[in-house]
Amino acid sequence: MTEFCPLTEKEPEFTNPVSPGWFMLWWNSFMAIDLVEFDMARAIASLKKGQPVIPVWLDQIHRT
């Protein structure tokens, strides 16, 4: 099992509105959801395996 890491440790600029990071919630090898930088090839590979991929666009979150 993976160790819990607070979002602010993983991505300190998460709450900064000028940080337009693109991430995704993705199933890792331990079958747990992990926040990782968005990677189109990785996202498509996961979807082809039937695993969910949830995009997280920080610029859209800060816009609302």
Secondary structure, 3 states (H helix, E strand, C coil): CCCCCCHHHHCCCCCCCCCCCEEEEEECCCCCEEEEECCHHHHHHHHHCCCCEEEEEHHHHHHC
